[in-house]
Amino acid sequence: MAWLNDYTKRIKITSQNAKVASAYSYAMIYDCSQLSAAKYNDFWTDLKAGGVDIRITKADGTTEVARGVREFDKDNKKGLIYFNADGISTSEDVDFYIYYGKADADDYADNHATLGMEKVFSTDYKFYSTMEDLTTSTIKDETSNGNDGDKKAANEPEEADGKIGKAQDFDGSDDYVTYGNTGMDITGEIMVSVWVKTPASWPESTSYPQVVTRGDSGLTGWNLYLLRPDDSEQRKWSFIVRVGTRNWTDDWVTSTSIPDLNTWYHIVGVRDADSHIKIYVNGILETTDTSVGTANINYGTGTINNLIGKKTGSPALDHWKGLMDETFILDTALTADEITTIYNNQSDNTTFWATGDIEEEEVAETDTHTIDALLYSAQTAEHTTDAYLKAAQTA
């Protein structure tokens, strides 16, 4: 099999078709912390700082795909690769290769025309944050829209270990993030996806902790949030959308499951092409509202706020308390199977990917013979030259 450019080391990773519910063509993650066994020590030794020399190819070993590297820590054997896994299948396992260890390889710029981090995310993505710090006061939007998030202040929220790499830890009092506005005037289909970890204890007073929101007030646009965590009978994940002139609660769904304390959940709110409102919990569609309006999403006529961890006008009790990771917004509604595939990839990376051993390129036997012949020819030429020199000296 062919090898990429001048790379001589690679590792094969293989998507497991049992974990692929849809032939998904959006961003996938490979968590390099699963390369912590001793047999992969060479990977961490030869890898350049930040993982900048990493390249991902399809099964042919030479066709590169867009990729981005984040949160690499060679000493602790950690790092995340985001890449376009177009071609994964529900019926067969599909191979990709991680190339590394090329001393003169530099990172691709995020805005590289075909292979940078921004190209991992299609134009459907209006915002995607890994939720690690860009600075102590900001988080990065990985899409080409540049909708980086500004924290309330430095370390409010604060970076912490998350579900996948780093996350943001919200204090439930006044922490929040304001994300950018490019491409956010989404009026039809929409999908909001996030990993959240519930707090160690529930509030004792009535509250509606907000996860991701957009609108000019608490009653416009859309909110993904946790309904009444103070009440064990009403405690549900919720997605609500203000449609046209309809009432605020006309287009609203709540989950059937009740969240536990101190637990990670993958929550997805959707408004689909039929204007149906849906909520998914851990890759499973739990509730659909079909008695919905078909008008555009109504964000109000005032100043629209794009917020993570609160909504416009939130009292302190409605601020999110807990961790938040891998947050994104699409202007299209993915299918149930695609959402399940995202969940499978991000919930347990080690079962989504099978990881092979380190492979090293070998010089083919015919190449060895060619090299030997060239050396012999060079030696013969050297002897001939010596003979001419001796003859000349004798003359």
N, C-alpha and C positions, 0 to 999 in steps of 0.2 A: 504494500500500500504506500502511496505517496506521502511525503512529509511536507510540512509548511516551511517555505523559505529555507533559512539556515538553522532552524530549530532542530535540536537533537534529542529532546526529552518531552514526553507528554504523558497524560493520564486519560484513559477512556472513561467517560461517564455515560450511563445508559438509562433513559427514562423507562420506567416500569409500566407497561400498558394497563395493568390492573389499577393503577393510580391515576390514569389519564381518562377522564370521563368524556372529554371532547378533544378533537384534533386542534388544540389551542394554539394560536399564533401570536399571543401576546407575551409580555415579559415573564421570564422564569428566573428563579434564584437557585444558585448552587452555593451551599454553605461549606466553606473550606475547613471549618473546624472538624469535619469528619475525616480530615487527612491528618489526624493527630497520632496515629499509630506509628511505631518505630520504622516500619517499612517505607513511610513517606518522609522520613527525615531529610532526604536529599531534596525533596520539593522545597522545603522551608529554607534549606541552606543555599540552594542555587537561585531561589526567587529573588528578584530585585525588590528593594524597599517599596512598599505600597502596592506590590503586585502589578507594577506598570508593564512588565514584560509579558503578562498573560494574554494569550490569544485563544479564541474559541473557534473551532471549525465543525462542520458537519461530518458525517460518517466517512466521507471520501478522504478526510485528512488535510484538505487544502482549501476548501471553500469556507472563508471566514464569515462569521455572523457578527452583528453589532454586539458590543459588550461594554460593561462598565465595572470597575473594581472599587469597592468601598470597604472601609473599616479594617484594612489589613494590618495585622500585628504579628510579625514573624516570631517574636520571642514567645508569644503565647499561642501560636499556631491558630490564628483566627483570621477570617476574611470572607467577604461576600462577593460573588460574581453574579451580576445581572446580565442576562443575555436573551436574544431573540431565539426561542426554541421552536421556530417554525418547522413543522414536520413531525412533531411527536404524534403518536398514534394510539388509538384505543385498541388496536388489534395486534400490534407487535411492538417489541421493545426497539428503541431508536438510539443509536450511538451519537455522541459528540466527543470532541477531544479538547482537553485543556493543555495548551502548549505553554512552556515556561523555560526560564534559565538561559535566555539569550542576552548576553551582557550588553550589547549595543542597542537593544530594543527600548524604545521610549513609549510612554502612554499615548493613547489616542486622545486628542482634545474631545471634550464632551460634545462639542458641536461639529465633530468630524462628519464629512458629507455622507458617509455610509456606515461607519463602524464605531462611532463614539456612543457614549451613554445615552444621549438624547435620541438616537436612532433605535435604541432598545424599545422605546415607547412610541407607539403609533400616534397619529394626529388625534385619535379619539381621546387620548389622555390629555386632560387640561391641567392636572396637577398630580404629581407623584412625589412623595417624600419618604425616604427611608427612616426619617425621624431622628437621625443622628444630628448633632450640632454642626452647622456650618461655621458659626461662631457661638459664643455663649449666649448671644442675643438673637440668633437667627437659625432657621432650618432651611435646607435647600430643596427647591423644586427641581427634579431631575429632567423634566420635559423641556422642550424648546420654548415654552411659554414664559419662563423666567418668573414664575409666581412664588418666589422665595417667601418664607414666612418670617414675620417679625414677632419676637416674643414680647410680652408685656414689659419686661426688663431683663437684664442679664440674669440667667439661671432661673427665670420665672416663665415657664417650667424649666426643670433641670434635667440634663441628660443622665440616663441611667441604663443599666443592662435591660434589654427588652426580649421580646419573643424571638426576633431575628436580629442579631447584632444589638445595636443601641436603640433606645427609645426616649420618649420624654415623659417625665414624672410630674403630673399636675397635682397641686396641693389641695384642690377642692374649695379654695377660698377666693383667690383672685388671679390665678395663673391662666393665661390664654395665649394663643398665637393668632395673628392676622395674616392670612395668605393673600397673594396677589390676585388681580382681577382679569388678566388677559384670557379671553375665551370663556369666561365664567358666566356670561349671559345665556345660560342654557335654558331653553324654554320648553323643550319637548322631552325626549328620552334623557334619562340621567341615571348614573349609578355612582354610589358613594361606598367605598370599602375601607375598613379600618380594623386593626387588631387593638383590643383594649383589655386591660387587666383590672378587674374590680377591686375595690379597696378592702382593707382588713376588717372594716366594720361599716354597717349601713347608717345613714343619718337617721336621727330620731324625729325630724320635722318633715313636713311635706316638701318634696323637692322633685326636680326634673333635670338631672345632670345632663348637660349637653356635650355631645362628642364632636360633630362637625356640622356647621350651619352656614346659611347664607340668606340674607334678607334685610329690609330696612327697619324691621321691628321683630319682636318675638312671635309675630303672627303672620308673617309673610315669607315667601320663598320656600325653603325647606329646612328641616331639622332632623338629624339622626341623633337619637338620645336614649336615655334610660328613664322609663316612666316609673315614678313613685317607688324608689328603692326603699323608702321608709315603711312601705306597706307590703307584706309578704304575699298578699293576694293580688295586688295590682302590679307588682314589680315585673316589668316586661321591657324588652328592647323595642324601640318605636321608630318609625319613619313617617313623617308627615309632610305634605306638600300643599301649598296654597295655589289652587288652580283657578284662574280667571277671577270671577266675582263670587265664586262659591265660598261657603263658610270654611273657616280654618280647619275644622275637624271632619269635613266631608271626604277628604282624601287622605286617609290615615290608616296605618296598620300597626299592630303590636304582635310580638312573638307569642308563641304558645308555651315556650319553655321559660322557666324562671331561673335567672342567673344565681350562681353561688358566690360567696365571698372569695376574694384572693385567687381568682381564676382567670386565665386568658380565654377570650372569645373573639372569633372572627365574625364581624357584623357587616352586613351589606344591605343597603337600602336601594331600591330600584323603582323607577317609573319607566315602563316599557313602551314599545311602539303602539300598543293598544290603550295607553294611558293607565294601565293597571299599576297599582302600587303594591310592592312586594317587600318582604323582609326575609333575609337569610341569616341563619345562625350556624356557624361551624360547617358551612358548605351545604346546608339543607334549607330548602324553601319551607318556611313555616307558615306564612300567612300571605294571602293575596286579596286585595280589595278590588273588585270589578265594578262596583257601583261608583264610578268615578266620572269626573269631568274631563273633557277633551281639549279645553282651551289651554293657552300657554301658561307656564308657571308665572305667578304674580309675585314679583319681588318688592312691590310697593313703589311709591313715587319719591320717597326720601333717600337719604344716603344709605347705600347698600353696604353691609358689613360682611366680610368673609372671615369666619371665625372657627377656630379649633379650641375646644374646651369650654366654650360658653356660646350664648347667642346674644343678639342685640338686646340690651337692657336687662341682662341676667342679674338676678339677685345672687348673693354669695352662695346660697344653697344650690343654685343651678349650675355652678361651675363643676367641671369634671374633676373627680378625685381618683387618682390611680395612673397607671401607665398607658401610653398610647404608642403604637408602632405601625409601620407600613401603611400609610394613609394615601388614598388616591381617589380622584374624581374623573369620571368619563362622561362624554356627551352621547353615549350610546348605552343600551342595556345589554349586557352579556347574557347568554343563556344559562339555565340552571346547571347544565353540565360544565360549562366554562367556569362558572363560579366554584363548583365542586373541585375542578382541577386546580384552581388557584389555591383553594383551601388545602388540598392534599400536598401541593408543592411547599406551602409555607408552614403547615402545621407539623410535618415530620419529614424533613428534607432527606433523611437517611433512608427512608423507605420509598421515596419518590425516585431517587437516583441510586443505581448500583454503580459502585466505583471500582475500577480495575487497578492493577498494579502499575507502577512506573514503567514506561517503555522507553528504550533508548535506541536510536537509529543505528543500525549496523551497516558497515561498509560491505556491499555485495561482493561475493567471491570473484565475479568477473572484474570488478573494479580493483580488487587486490592484485589479480593477475596483470591488469593493465599497469598498475603502479610498479609492480616488480619489473615488467618489461621496460618501462621508462627508465627505471633505475639502472637496469642492465645496459640499456642503450647509452645512458649518460656515462657509465663506467667505461664502456667500450670506446666511446668518443674521447674520454680522458686518456686512455691508454694510447690511442692513435695519436693524439696531440703530443704526448710524451715522446713517442717514437719519432715524430717529425722533428721535435726539438733536438733530440739526441743526434739525428742525422745531420741537422743543420750545424750543430756544434762540431761534429766530426769533420764536415766539409770545411 
